[in-house]
Amino acid sequence: MKKLLAVIVIASSFLMSAQALHAENDTPPHHNAERMLDRMAERLNLTEDQKNNISVIKKEEFAKIRALREENRTRIEGYLTEEQKQKMNSRKKSCNKSDRHYKH
């Protein structure tokens, strides 16, 4: 029971973090990263070269985060029943349909 509760808490935190990435005006995560980089550039007076280098780092970061989420999702599914997996996957599919225009 404790494991199931832990899995539910972890799964919920992933859903909340994904929603947080879309929080600002329901924009895709890479737009938020661009906005963040623009604010950083303004506050720190970054050169174009610095902005370009930081942009590469942030793109790598988002790719790693995406890969980690998928890895953790697979691990979480290992603790779920088939019915729970179906519910989780149907939720993911419905979210993906609404975010379809964000996919690149």
Secondary structure as UniProt FT lines:
FT   HELIX           2..21
FT   TURN            22..23
FT   HELIX           24..26
FT   HELIX           29..44
FT   HELIX           48..77
FT   TURN            78..79
FT   HELIX           82..98
FT   HELIX           100..102
//
